[in-house]
Amino acid sequence: MTGPYAAVYWSLIACNIVTPQFLWFRKVRSNVAALFAIAMVVNVGMWLERFVIVVTSLHRDFMPSAWGMYYPTRWDWATLFGSIGLFLALIFLFIRFLPLISIFEMRTLVNEEERKAAE
């Protein structure tokens, strides 16, 4: 809470605890843009939670000579952006090849087409 990663910790608290408290208001719950913004902030907060767990546990080792700050390298950034890119590619492929169409709606459309063809 007060160490070198205090800003990350308090950002985590703000994103995951303070921001969802806005959902107590009906106006916020009924506004799609506000819900999307809150969801994105909570998503960032969840990423910060994993960052705090991993980085602060590696920050202080058992030997004081191994203590040091974490600074991401280009490979760390490449892994982050590569995993985001892979997720987006897979979700776009899923949307492309398995579109979300209700079976009930398809049955209704088929029944309408059969009735039109019979007339």
C-alpha positions, 0 to 999 in steps of 0.5 A: 500500500505504501511501497514503490508500487503504491500507485498501481495498488491504489489504482487497482482499488479505485478500479475494482472497488470504487468504480462499481459503486456507481452501479447503485444509481439507476441512471447509471445502470440504464445508460449503456455508455456508462455501463461500457465505461464501468466494464472497461475500468473494471477490466483494467482493474483486473489486469492491475490485480494480476500485475500486483500479484506477479510483479510485487511477488517478484519485486522482493526476493529472499536475498536482498541482493536480488531486490529491484524494480520491475521495468518491462522489456520489449519482449514483455510488451510484445507478449502483452500485445501479442496475447491481445492480438491473438484474442481479437483474431480468435474472437473475430473468427468466432463471430465470422464463422458462428454468428449469433442467430437465434434458432427461434428467429430462424424457425420464424423466418423459415415458416414465413418463407414456406407460407409465402411460397405456398400462396 
